[in-house]
Amino acid sequence: MLKLINLTNHEYDTSRFNKNGNILKDYLKNLNLDGIELLHCSPWIEGEIHESQVIGVHLSFYPFWVDFWKEDKDALIKDFDNEDNIRKFYGSLDKNIIIEQYKRELEFTREVKAEYMVFHVSHVNIDESYYYKFKYSNEEIIDAAISLINEVFVDDPNKHNPKLLFENLWWPGLNFLEKNQLKRLYEAVNYSNRGFIFDTSHLINTNANLKSEEEAIDYCIEKIDALGEYKKYIYGIHFNFYLSGEYVKNVLKNGYDIESTFEERYYNVYSHISKIDNHKNFTLKKAKKIVDIINPQYIVYELSGKNLECLTEMIKKHNYILE
C-alpha cells in the first residue's frame, strides 16, 4: 500500500516547499510517504514537483455540469444568469470543451506516468447544495458521466493506460450508498483499467445524524461491506474525517439568499462547502478498520492544514493510526 498526500501545483502549495521538488522529496521521506496525488491546476514548472513523485492525478471537477452536457440552455441561464457567465465558467458554450479538457489531463497523466487518475461522478448546482432538493437522480448523473467518460478515456495499446478511479461524493451521483451504483458505472465504462476510490468524509457526509467519530467509522464499515463484490474494485482511499451534520441541518432550516448574482453565489458557496467537507484527520485507532476491510493499493491523506506545521501533525496522526 502506497501512502500519499494530496497536493496541487498551485503556488499556495508549492511555496510551502520553497517551490523545490527536492525539499518536497525530503518532506515525504521524513513522514514515510511514497508520493502525492496531484491536482494539476497551474502551468507545470519543472523542478517544483518531480514527475516521479506523482503517483496519482486528481482530474478537474465541474460541480454542476449535466445541464451543460445536455445542452439545456434554459437551465443554464437559470443557474448562471447569462451566457457570459456560462462561457467564463466552462471556457466555451460548446460542451466539447469538457471532453478536450479531460483529454489533455489524460495525456498529462500518461506523460508523468502516474499510476491512477481520480474522476468525480457527481452533480449539484449552487442552490441544491443548500436546499438538498435535487433535479437529477443518481442514475441520471451516472449515465451522463458514462457518456462523457466513454468519449474521453479510450484504451491505447501504444501508451500508458493509468487506472481510472471513480470517487464518491455526498451529492447525487456516485455516493456509495447502493451497490447498483457501482455496478451501473463499472459495467458501462469501456476503459478497461477502471475502479473506485473511496473518500471517507464524503460517505460520512451522507448521514447528517452521525454524532461521533466512532459512529462515523462504524457507518463507513457498514456501507462499504454492503457493496459486496464491488468492494474489490476499490483501489484507493481518500482518508480524512469531519462531522458536519449539525451545520447541514442548520442550513436546511434557515436557507440562504437566492436573490444574489451568480458571482456572489459562486463566491459564497466555497465557504459553505468547506464547512461540510473540511478535510481533517481521524484520531481513533479504530479508523484503521476502514483501511483493513478494503486493503487498498493507495491511501491518500487528503488533508487541509492552515500551514505546513498543521498539516504535518495531521499526517503524523494518520501514520500512528495505520501502525
N, C-alpha and C positions, 0 to 999 in steps of 0.2 A: 504493500500500500504506500503510495506516494503522498507525502504531506505537503500541501501548498498553501500559499496565501493569495488573496485577490489583490490585484494591483492594476491601476490604469497607467498609461504612458503620458497622462496629463502632468503638467508642471507641478500641480498640487502634490502629486505622489512622488514623482521623480526627484523633486527638490529635497525630500526627506532623506535621500541618499546622495545628496550633492550632485545629482544627475550623473552618477558614476556607477556603471554596472558592476565594477569590482567591489565597491562598497556594499552594494546590494548582495553580491555573492557572499561576502563575509557575514553579512547580517543573517542570511538564510542558513549558512553553515552553523553559526553560533546557536541557532534555535532549532537545529536538527530538521530543517525544512528542505525539501527537494526542488523547489522551484515556485513558479507563480502561475495563476490563471489570470491572463491579461485581458483587460478591456482596452482595445486599440482605438482610442478616441482622438488622438492628436497625430500630427505627422511623425513618422518614425525617425528618430535621431540615433544613429549608430553609436553605441557605447553607453548610452544612458541605461539601457537594459540589453543584456546579451541574449541573442536568439536562443541559445542553449538553455536559458532559464525559463523559457516559455513552454510550459507543459500543456496548458490549455488556453483556449481563446474564447472569451465570452463575447458572442456576437451582439450586434446592435439590437435594441429592443424598442419597438414602437408600441407604447402602451395602448393606444387606440388606432387601429389600422384597418379593421374589417370593412368599414364603410368606404374607405379609400380603395381597398382591394376590389370591392363590389361595384365601385364607381357610382355610389349613391350620393349624388351631388346635394340633394335636399338635406340629407342627414349631415353631410359635411358642413354645409353652411350653418346649420343649427349649432354645431359644435364650435366652429371656427369663426363665425360671424361674417367672413368674407373670403373670396378666393385668394387674396394676397396672403392671408394667414395660412391657408392650406399650402400654398406654394412655399412659403418660408419654412413650414414645419417638415414637409416631406422632400422639398427640393424641386418639386415639379407638380403639375396637375395630372401627370401620366403615371399610372400605377406601376409601370415597368421600372420606375426609378428604384423601387424597393428590391426588385429582382437584381438590378445592376449593383446595388449596394451590397447585398449578400454575396453575390458572385465575387466582388472584389475582396470581401472578407474571407471567403473560402480560399481564394488564391493566396492571400496573406498567410493564412493558417498553414497552407501547404508549403509556402516558401520558408517559414521558420521551423517547419517540421514538427509542429505541435501535435500532441497525441490525440487531442479531442477539441471539439467546439461545443458551446452551450447555446441552445436556442430556446427562448421563452415561447410557450404556446398559451397565449392569453390575450384578452382584450377587455379594456374597461375605459370608458371616457371619463372626463373630469367629474361631471355631475354624478355618475354612477358610483364613483369612488367615495362619495359622501353619503348617498342615499341607499346604496346596496340594492337598488332595483335595476335589473339588467335587461338590456334589449335582446341579447343573443344568449342562447343556451350553450352549455359546454360542448355539445355535439356540433353545433353550427360553427363554433370557433375552431374546434379541432379540424373539421372538414375544410374550413378556409385555410388553415395552416397547412394542411396536407397539400392543397392545390399550389400554395406558394413554395413549399419545401420541394416538391417534385419538379418545379420549374428551375430551381437553383442547384440542388445537390444531386449530382449525377456521378456515378462511379466512373473513374478514369483509370484504366489499367496501366497507363503510362505515367501516372502521377501518384503521389502520396494521398491516400484517402483516410483522413483522420476520423475518429469516432464522432458522430453527430449525436449529442446527448440532449434530450428534451427535459426542460426544467419545469417543475410545478410552481404555480403561484396560488394565491388565495382568491384571486379573481376568477371569473368564468373562463373555462378552457380546461387545461390540464391541471387539476388540483389534487390528484392522487386520492380522492375520496371514493372512487369506484374503479374496480379492476377493468371494466369495459372501456374506460377512457384510454388506458394504456394499450389495450388490445386494438381498439379502433385506430389509434395513431400508428402503432408499431406495424400493423399488418398492411396499412395503406401506403406507407412511405416506401419509395423504391430504392433509396440509397441503402446499400447493404450493411454498412458499418454503423449501425444506429443503436440507440439505447436511451437510458434516462439518467438524470442526475437529480438527487433528492435534496431539496432545501428544507432544513428542519423548521426554521422560523416561518417559512411560507405555509407549511402544513399547520403549525401551531396557530397561525392567523385565521385558519378556517373555523376555529372554535373560540368565540369570544367569552365563553363561560369558564375557561381554564383559569385557575386561581393561583397555581404554584408551579415551580419548575418541575417538581416531581410529577404532578398531574400532566404537565406538557410532555414529559419524557414518556410516560405511560401511553399517552394519546398517540404519539409518533409510532411507538412499537405496535400498538393495536392496528393502526391504519396501514402500516407497511406490511404487517403479517396478512392483512386482508387482501393484499394484491396477488396473493397466490403465486402461480408460476411466473408471473411477470416481474416479481421481485428479483429474479436472477438477472434481469436486464438493467438493473440499477448499477451503473459502473462508478458513480461518484456521489459524494455528499458535500453539500454546502453546509458547514457545521457552524450554527450560530443560534442564539436564543434571545427571545424577547416576548414579554407578555403585554399585549395592547388591548385586551378585551374591554377594560373599563373605559379607555379612551374612545374606542369604536362605539360602544353603547351610548356614550355621551354625545358624540357627533350625530348618531342616528336620532337621538332625542331632540337635539337643538337645531340641526340643519346648518345651512350656510347661505351666504348671499349669492343667489344665482343671477343677479342683475348686472354683475361686473362684466368687464370686457374679457375677451379671450386671453389677452396678455395678462390681465390681473388674475384670472382663474388659473392659468398655467403657472404663473409665478408662485401663487399661494399653495398649489397642490403639492409642491415639493416638500414643504414643511409638514403638510398633512400626512403624506406617505411616510416620511421619516419617523413620525410618531406611531405608525403602525409597524414598520419594519426597521428596527433600529440597530440591528447587527451587533449585538453584544454577545458575550461569551457565556457558555454554560458554567456552572460552578459545582455541580454534583457529579461525583464519580459514576453515578448510575447512568449518566448520559452515554457512557461507553457501550451500553447495551444496544443503543441505536446503531452504532457502528458495527457491533458484533453480528447482529442479525442480517446485515447487508454484506459485510465483508467486501467493501468497495476497492477498486483499483486506485481511486483518488479520493482524498479527503481535503477539502478546501476550507481553511479557517477564514470564512467570509465575514470579516470583522471591520468595524469602523471605529477608529480611535481619533480623538481630537488632536493628538500628536503622536510622535513615534514612541515615546515612552509609554503612553497609554496602550497603544497597540501591542507593544512588546509584552506588557503584563498580561494582556488578554491571551496572547499566543502561548505564554508560559502556562497559563491556567488550563488551556486545552491540551497542551503537551502532558501535563500532570494527569488529566482525566484519562488520557489514552495510554498511560503507562501500563 
